[in-house]
């Protein structure tokens, strides 16, 4: 059992003891691994829940062992990535099982929610987004980050070089913003009554690397559009602290209790 897991279990137990929970969800806390494995785990969990005949929800928190650019499942690498730059700078490139645009995963905590339980999340894509974002927002607010849910999707067009713009260039409806900038980049896949939603929660943002990796012509645009949570706090939180805060936020938002499990 990792130190992160021990600390989160302790905080989770303390939170659970102060309220009456009646629903049990599954919680996975993974150490940093490679991007291909991270996406394979999320895909396998999605298939597992989709095959279940009973309501189930799995929440997973994880990290990345090296900088990784993840692309939406339908994105073309040649339009979204400078492969030469990524190869020469040790940046992995993977496709997600979900949609959306390019995200650079590095100094962050990543979340995934997999569920077939419409009683907690609703039965629409926007309903799913809103419910998950409300839990994440509660965690950010508990830290002192002035997060809010974006009311609408901001449309941004591509540049003359034909490259796909990265995910953090614009918020979608119900994604999280703080100070007018996007602080969580999420993507979702839904099949019948089951959805997978996962997303990047940057602690700090390497905007220059993201711009170069995605052939974004003007890196300064990212200063206006994206932010990491450390920019709003006097002291940088640890991964253990972050994980515990978001575990409690999910418990409180949905009035549930977690049972820890492994991802394999």
C-alpha positions as CSV (number, residue, x, y, z in Angstrom):
1,X,0.0,0.0,0.0
2,X,1.5,3.3,-1.0
3,X,1.8,6.4,1.2
4,X,-0.8,8.2,-0.9
5,X,-3.3,5.3,-0.4
6,X,-2.7,5.2,3.3
7,X,-3.3,8.9,3.7
8,X,-6.4,8.9,1.5
9,X,-7.9,5.9,3.3
10,X,-7.4,7.6,6.6
11,X,-9.0,10.9,5.5
12,X,-11.8,9.0,3.7
13,X,-12.6,7.0,6.9
14,X,-12.6,10.2,9.0
15,X,-15.0,11.8,6.5
16,X,-17.3,8.7,6.3
17,X,-17.5,8.5,10.1
18,X,-19.1,12.0,10.2
19,X,-22.0,11.2,7.9
20,X,-24.4,8.4,7.1
21,X,-23.5,6.9,3.7
22,X,-25.7,4.3,2.0
23,X,-24.1,3.9,-1.4
24,X,-20.7,2.2,-2.0
25,X,-18.5,3.2,-4.9
26,X,-15.1,1.8,-5.9
27,X,-12.0,3.9,-5.6
28,X,-8.7,3.3,-7.4
29,X,-5.5,5.3,-6.6
30,X,-2.7,4.5,-8.9
31,X,0.9,5.5,-8.9
32,X,2.5,7.2,-11.9
33,X,2.6,4.9,-15.0
34,X,3.0,5.3,-18.7
35,X,0.3,6.9,-20.9
36,X,-0.5,3.8,-22.9
37,X,-1.2,1.8,-19.7
38,X,-3.2,4.6,-18.2
39,X,-5.5,4.7,-21.2
40,X,-5.8,0.9,-21.3
41,X,-6.9,0.9,-17.7
42,X,-9.6,3.5,-18.2
43,X,-10.8,1.6,-21.3
44,X,-10.9,-1.7,-19.4
45,X,-12.8,-0.1,-16.5
46,X,-15.3,1.3,-19.0
47,X,-15.9,-2.1,-20.5
48,X,-16.2,-3.7,-17.0
49,X,-18.9,-1.2,-15.9
50,X,-20.7,-1.4,-19.2
51,X,-21.0,-5.2,-18.8
52,X,-22.5,-4.9,-15.3
53,X,-26.2,-5.5,-14.8
54,X,-26.2,-3.5,-11.5
55,X,-25.5,0.2,-10.9
56,X,-21.7,0.7,-10.4
57,X,-19.4,3.7,-10.2
58,X,-15.6,3.7,-10.2
59,X,-13.5,6.7,-9.4
60,X,-9.8,6.6,-10.3
61,X,-7.0,9.0,-9.6
62,X,-3.6,8.6,-11.3
63,X,-0.5,10.3,-12.6
64,X,1.9,10.0,-15.6
65,X,5.5,8.7,-15.3
66,X,6.7,11.0,-18.1
67,X,5.2,13.9,-20.1
68,X,2.5,12.5,-22.4
69,X,0.3,14.2,-25.0
70,X,-3.1,12.5,-25.2
71,X,-5.3,12.9,-28.2
72,X,-9.0,12.4,-28.7
73,X,-9.9,9.1,-30.1
74,X,-10.7,10.6,-33.5
75,X,-7.9,13.0,-33.8
76,X,-5.3,12.6,-36.5
77,X,-1.7,12.7,-35.2
78,X,-0.5,14.7,-38.2
79,X,-2.9,17.5,-37.5
80,X,-2.6,17.6,-33.7
81,X,1.1,16.9,-33.0
82,X,4.6,17.9,-33.9
83,X,5.9,14.3,-33.7
84,X,9.5,15.3,-34.2
85,X,9.4,17.7,-31.3
86,X,7.7,15.2,-29.0
87,X,10.2,12.4,-30.0
88,X,13.3,14.6,-29.4
89,X,11.9,15.9,-26.0
90,X,10.8,12.6,-24.5
91,X,7.1,13.2,-24.8
92,X,4.9,10.2,-25.3
93,X,1.9,10.4,-27.6
94,X,-1.2,8.3,-27.0
95,X,-4.9,8.3,-28.1
96,X,-7.6,8.4,-25.4
97,X,-10.8,6.2,-25.6
98,X,-12.7,9.5,-25.2
99,X,-13.1,12.5,-27.6
100,X,-11.8,16.0,-27.3
101,X,-8.4,17.5,-28.3
102,X,-4.8,17.3,-27.3
103,X,-3.8,17.5,-23.6
104,X,-0.3,17.6,-22.2
105,X,-0.2,15.5,-19.0
106,X,2.8,16.3,-16.8
107,X,2.6,18.0,-13.4
108,X,-1.0,17.1,-12.6
109,X,-3.5,14.8,-10.9
110,X,-5.8,13.0,-13.4
111,X,-9.2,11.8,-12.5
112,X,-11.5,9.2,-14.2
113,X,-15.2,8.5,-13.4
114,X,-16.8,5.4,-14.9
115,X,-20.5,4.8,-14.1
116,X,-23.8,3.3,-15.3
117,X,-25.7,4.9,-12.5
118,X,-28.1,7.5,-13.8
119,X,-29.6,8.1,-10.4
120,X,-26.4,10.0,-9.5
121,X,-25.3,11.4,-12.8
122,X,-28.3,11.7,-15.0
123,X,-28.7,10.1,-18.4
124,X,-27.2,12.7,-20.7
125,X,-23.7,13.8,-21.6
126,X,-24.2,17.2,-20.2
127,X,-25.8,15.8,-17.1
128,X,-22.8,13.6,-16.5
129,X,-20.4,16.5,-17.1
130,X,-22.3,18.7,-14.7
131,X,-22.4,16.2,-11.8
132,X,-18.7,15.3,-12.0
133,X,-17.7,18.9,-12.4
134,X,-19.7,19.9,-9.3
135,X,-17.7,17.3,-7.2
136,X,-14.4,18.6,-8.7
137,X,-15.4,22.2,-8.1
138,X,-16.2,21.4,-4.5
139,X,-12.7,20.1,-4.1
140,X,-11.1,23.1,-5.7
141,X,-13.2,25.5,-3.6
142,X,-12.1,23.6,-0.4
143,X,-8.5,24.4,-1.3
144,X,-9.3,28.1,-1.8
145,X,-9.3,28.0,-5.7
146,X,-12.2,30.1,-7.0
147,X,-13.4,27.5,-9.4
148,X,-16.7,27.8,-11.2
149,X,-18.5,25.7,-13.9
150,X,-18.3,27.2,-17.4
151,X,-21.8,28.2,-18.5
152,X,-21.2,27.6,-22.2
153,X,-18.8,26.2,-24.7
154,X,-16.3,28.7,-26.0
155,X,-15.7,28.2,-29.8
156,X,-12.2,28.8,-31.0
157,X,-11.1,28.2,-34.6
158,X,-7.8,26.8,-35.8
159,X,-4.9,28.7,-37.2
160,X,-3.5,29.1,-40.7
161,X,-1.2,26.1,-40.3
162,X,-4.2,23.8,-40.1
163,X,-3.2,22.4,-36.7
164,X,-5.8,21.2,-34.2
165,X,-5.9,23.5,-31.2
166,X,-5.1,21.9,-27.8
167,X,-7.9,21.2,-25.3
168,X,-7.0,23.9,-22.9
169,X,-7.5,26.7,-25.5
170,X,-11.2,26.8,-24.7
171,X,-13.6,25.5,-22.0
172,X,-16.6,23.3,-22.9
173,X,-19.9,23.7,-21.0
174,X,-19.6,22.7,-17.3
175,X,-15.8,22.4,-17.4
176,X,-14.0,24.2,-14.6
177,X,-12.6,27.7,-14.8
178,X,-10.9,30.0,-12.3
179,X,-10.2,33.7,-12.9
180,X,-11.5,33.4,-16.4
181,X,-9.0,30.5,-17.3
182,X,-9.6,26.8,-17.8
183,X,-8.2,24.7,-15.0
184,X,-9.6,21.2,-15.8
185,X,-9.6,19.6,-19.3
186,X,-12.1,16.8,-19.5
187,X,-13.3,14.3,-22.2
188,X,-16.1,11.8,-22.2
189,X,-17.3,8.7,-24.0
190,X,-20.8,7.4,-23.5
191,X,-22.3,4.1,-24.8
192,X,-25.9,3.4,-23.9
193,X,-26.2,3.9,-20.1
194,X,-22.5,3.8,-19.3
195,X,-20.0,6.7,-19.5
196,X,-16.3,7.3,-19.0
197,X,-15.2,10.8,-18.1
198,X,-11.6,11.6,-17.4
199,X,-9.6,14.7,-17.2
200,X,-6.4,16.6,-16.5
201,X,-6.1,18.7,-13.3
202,X,-2.8,20.6,-13.8
203,X,-0.9,21.7,-10.7
204,X,1.4,23.8,-12.9
205,X,1.3,24.4,-16.7
206,X,4.2,24.1,-19.1
207,X,2.6,26.3,-21.7
208,X,5.7,26.5,-23.9
209,X,6.0,22.8,-24.3
210,X,2.3,22.4,-25.0
211,X,2.4,25.0,-27.7
212,X,5.5,23.5,-29.4
213,X,4.1,19.9,-29.1
214,X,0.9,20.9,-30.7
215,X,2.2,23.4,-33.3
216,X,0.3,26.2,-31.7
217,X,1.6,29.3,-33.4
218,X,1.3,31.8,-30.5
219,X,2.1,30.3,-27.1
220,X,1.1,33.5,-25.3
221,X,-2.5,32.6,-26.0
222,X,-2.2,29.8,-23.5
223,X,-1.4,32.3,-20.8
224,X,-4.9,33.8,-21.3
225,X,-6.7,30.5,-21.5
226,X,-5.3,28.0,-19.0
227,X,-4.0,27.8,-15.5
228,X,-2.7,25.4,-12.9
229,X,-4.2,25.3,-9.4
230,X,-0.8,26.3,-7.8
231,X,-1.3,29.7,-9.4
232,X,-4.1,30.4,-7.0
233,X,-2.5,29.1,-3.8
234,X,0.2,30.4,-1.5
235,X,1.6,26.9,-1.0
236,X,1.7,24.0,-3.5
237,X,-0.3,21.0,-2.2
238,X,1.1,17.5,-2.3
239,X,-0.4,14.7,-4.4
240,X,-1.5,13.1,-1.2
241,X,-3.4,16.2,-0.1
242,X,-4.9,16.7,-3.5
243,X,-6.1,13.1,-3.7
244,X,-7.6,13.3,-0.3
245,X,-9.4,16.5,-1.0
246,X,-11.1,15.2,-4.1
247,X,-12.0,11.9,-2.5
248,X,-13.8,13.8,0.2
249,X,-15.4,16.1,-2.4
250,X,-16.9,13.1,-4.2
251,X,-18.1,11.6,-0.9
252,X,-19.8,14.8,0.1
253,X,-21.3,15.7,-3.3
254,X,-22.9,12.3,-3.9
255,X,-23.3,11.1,-0.2
256,X,-21.4,7.9,-0.9
257,X,-18.6,5.8,0.7
258,X,-15.6,4.4,-1.1
259,X,-14.3,0.9,-1.2
260,X,-10.6,0.7,-2.3
261,X,-9.7,-1.6,-5.1
262,X,-6.8,-2.2,-7.5
263,X,-6.9,-1.2,-11.2
264,X,-6.0,-4.7,-12.4
